[in-house]
Amino acid sequence: MNADRWTRRRVVGLLARTAAAAAALPTTAACDSTEEAQQQPTTPTASRAGSGTPGREQEASGTRPLFLGTYTSVEGGGKGVALAAYEPGTGRITGRGVLAELDDPSYLAVRPDGRILYAVDEREDGAVTAVRLSDRKVLGSRSTGGAAPCHLSVHPGGRWLFSANYGSGSVAVHPIDASGALGERTHLVTHSAPLPGPGQRGPHAHQVVTAPDGGHVLAVDLGTDTVYTYRLDEGAGTLAEVARARTRPGAGPRHLTFHPGGRHAYLANELDNTVAVCAYDPRTGRLTVGGAQSTGAGPSGGTGTNYPAQILVTADGAYAFLANRGHDSLARYAVEADGARLRLLGTVPAGGVFPRQIAFSPDGGLLFAANQRSGTVSTFRVGARDGGLRPAGEPFASPVAVCALPL
């Protein structure tokens, strides 16, 4: 049984027991697993500061905003979406308080104009929430129509929000109005076929992302070992399935990222500890999954079970990086043949335990890793010439850190 699936069941139970407390949270305020969170060691000491505004203060001091997602329903969890700041030159992170007190905001995204943040509420009655960054005002929440949403993304046009319901294996679409607030759901697609993969009891949508062509939306489902491609009707906010790509049985695909050339993508498979290069046809939206490749965390290394989490590719398409949970490392790949090939270059320690999610700074010079079990966010400088990762500053303490979103 994979770690995220087991723990999401535990999240549901804990949320039911804490519903009364959650109801008392204010509606306004001045980035997977309960089991994983409960195994947190004592949070290491790190610099923390009082609250600040997420806009001008950072610009005036030469820092940039960093938003952190967490689980709030577990012992030692966070209070909602945390606000921090980072120094682009040194990678040093400083705490700035809480952006908004939300329930289990385990994944975060921002509108293209950078003014509105969106968060999943990963609970049994899943929801998505919009927060205006200029004054931290919560613009409201909308139901996703499913259970335990664990990922969301904004369409490049800024008019639609997509979310993936892990617990119910469905994808939701919400409209975004001019203010950045969310409207009522316009579509809900449930992955009812093919049949669940080995050891799975049902579909588990883990990610939903827009392809570089802008017209296709891809949903990665760990439970059915399938990546679904949908064509988006940008007027109605509906999804029409146009293709399916099957992985190896039992692979458990988790996260997909596209090469900037738009004709290849890279898939992290959580359950069989592999990655795969995929060919992509932007005309039809069809994805073709290639053979299994190493994560750099194989059994021969004596590392025990490894669960690949998120995979990223640099803006120039030269290097890709994979977060390895269990091995607690970041794998580095050279991207070759115009995106058609990955060559493993090696791994480096993640700087924490169980790196759940990784993200680049906007300029690509820094990489952040949210380490769930150690409750830290580690920062690395990305080498411009070789893509090498070098620690930048000390890990920052953040309770049950599961998502880092730098702006």
Secondary structure, 3 states (H helix, E strand, C coil): CCHHHHHHHHHHHHHHHCHHHHHCCCCCCCCCCHHHHHCCCCCCCCCCCCCCCCCHHHHHHCCEEEEEECCCCCCCCCCCEEEEEECCCCCCEEEEEEEECCCCCCCEEECCCCCEEEEEECCCCCEEEEEECCCCEEEEEEECCCCCEEEEEECCCCCEEEEEECCCCEEEEEEECCCCCECCCCEEEECCCCCCCCCCCCCCEEEEEECCCCCEEEEEECCCCEEEEEEEECCCCEEEEEEEEECCCCCCEEEEEECCCCCEEEEEECCCCEEEEEEEECCCCEEEEEEEECCCCCHHHCCCCCEEEEEEECCCCCEEEEEEECCCEEEEEEEEHHHCEEEEEEEEECCCCCEEEEEECCCCCEEEEEECCCCEEEEEEECCCCCCEEECCCCEECCCCCEEEEC
